[in-house]
Amino acid sequence: MNDNSPCYKLGRSVVGNLVPMDNLRLETSTDCFYGLSYHHIELVKFESTQDVDIITISFLNRTVRIKGRNLRNLGVALQMRGIESIKPMAERYSSLAAGENGWVKSIEILEQKEEAHA
């Protein structure tokens, strides 16, 4: 897997295999990031259309939606718990992530409301 994407950083590898990480850092802006536990992931879903790729990550109490282009390798690395951090890049820099590197346009974190118990 190519680890030269300006939008995400792979964790370390041993003998060419990614070492599973415990936490994932999601940088939603230069002023804010979230640290989420890989152990709380319930589902990672990758979808691709002609215009955009979408990765949906369901955690115990929140859902993360990552949009961009060429994100399949990122989705596979998330499945292997091999990504250390992900951050979006402005449209004007999308050419830096051409090809298989992937370009993250946005990261959206949706908090789930706790259900009221009767």
C-alpha positions as CSV (number, residue, x, y, z in Angstrom):
1,M,0.0,0.0,0.0
2,N,1.3,3.4,-0.9
3,D,1.8,5.6,2.2
4,N,2.5,8.9,0.5
5,S,-1.0,10.4,0.8
6,P,-1.1,13.9,2.3
7,C,-4.5,13.1,3.7
8,Y,-3.7,10.1,5.9
9,K,-0.8,8.6,7.7
10,L,-0.3,4.9,8.0
11,G,0.9,3.4,11.3
12,R,4.2,1.6,11.4
13,S,4.8,-1.7,9.6
14,V,6.9,-4.7,10.4
15,V,8.1,-6.8,7.5
16,G,5.8,-5.0,5.2
17,N,2.7,-5.6,7.3
18,L,0.8,-2.9,9.1
19,V,0.9,-3.1,12.9
20,P,-2.7,-2.7,14.2
21,M,-3.3,0.6,16.0
22,D,-5.4,1.2,19.1
23,N,-6.6,4.7,18.2
24,L,-7.5,6.7,15.1
25,R,-7.0,10.5,15.0
26,L,-9.5,12.4,12.8
27,E,-8.5,16.0,12.1
28,T,-11.7,17.7,11.1
29,S,-9.9,21.1,10.8
30,T,-6.5,22.6,11.8
31,D,-8.1,23.6,15.1
32,C,-9.9,20.3,16.1
33,F,-9.2,16.6,16.1
34,Y,-10.9,13.5,17.6
35,G,-9.1,10.5,19.0
36,L,-11.4,7.4,18.6
37,S,-10.7,3.8,19.6
38,Y,-10.5,1.2,16.9
39,H,-11.9,-1.2,19.4
40,H,-15.2,0.6,19.3
41,I,-15.7,0.2,15.5
42,E,-18.7,-1.8,14.6
43,L,-18.6,-1.4,10.8
44,V,-16.4,0.1,8.0
45,K,-18.3,0.6,4.7
46,F,-16.7,1.8,1.4
47,E,-18.9,3.1,-1.4
48,S,-17.8,4.5,-4.7
49,T,-19.7,6.4,-7.3
50,Q,-18.5,8.2,-10.4
51,D,-17.9,11.5,-8.6
52,V,-17.1,10.6,-5.0
53,D,-16.0,7.8,-2.7
54,I,-17.5,7.6,0.8
55,I,-16.2,5.7,3.8
56,T,-18.7,5.3,6.6
57,I,-17.3,4.1,10.0
58,S,-19.8,3.2,12.7
59,F,-18.5,3.5,16.2
60,L,-20.5,2.7,19.4
61,N,-21.8,6.2,19.9
62,R,-21.1,8.0,16.6
63,T,-20.8,7.6,12.9
64,V,-18.0,9.1,10.8
65,R,-18.4,9.9,7.1
66,I,-15.3,10.5,5.0
67,K,-15.8,11.8,1.5
68,G,-13.2,12.1,-1.2
69,R,-11.6,10.3,-4.2
70,N,-9.6,7.1,-4.6
71,L,-10.4,6.1,-1.0
72,R,-10.4,2.3,-1.4
73,N,-6.9,1.8,-0.1
74,L,-7.8,4.0,2.9
75,G,-10.9,1.8,3.6
76,V,-8.8,-1.4,3.4
77,A,-6.2,0.1,5.8
78,L,-8.9,1.1,8.2
79,Q,-10.2,-2.4,8.1
80,M,-6.7,-3.6,9.2
81,R,-6.5,-0.9,11.9
82,G,-3.5,0.5,10.1
83,I,-4.3,4.2,9.8
84,E,-2.9,6.5,12.5
85,S,-4.6,9.7,11.3
86,I,-6.8,11.2,8.6
87,K,-7.3,14.8,7.6
88,P,-9.1,16.6,4.8
89,M,-7.4,18.8,2.2
90,A,-8.7,21.7,0.3
91,E,-9.9,21.1,-3.3
92,R,-7.0,23.1,-4.7
93,Y,-4.6,20.4,-3.4
94,S,-6.5,17.4,-4.7
95,S,-4.0,16.9,-7.5
96,L,-1.3,16.1,-4.9
97,A,-3.3,13.0,-4.0
98,A,-3.9,11.8,-7.6
99,G,-3.9,8.1,-8.4
100,E,-4.1,5.5,-5.6
101,N,-3.0,7.8,-2.8
102,G,-6.5,9.1,-2.2
103,W,-7.8,12.6,-1.4
104,V,-10.0,13.3,1.6
105,K,-12.4,16.2,0.9
106,S,-14.4,16.1,4.2
107,I,-14.7,14.3,7.5
108,E,-18.1,14.5,9.2
109,I,-18.7,13.1,12.7
110,L,-22.3,12.5,13.8
111,E,-23.0,11.9,17.5
112,Q,-25.8,9.4,18.2
113,K,-28.4,10.5,20.6
114,E,-28.9,8.2,23.6
115,E,-32.4,6.6,23.6
116,A,-34.6,7.5,26.5
117,H,-35.4,4.5,28.7
118,A,-38.9,4.1,30.1
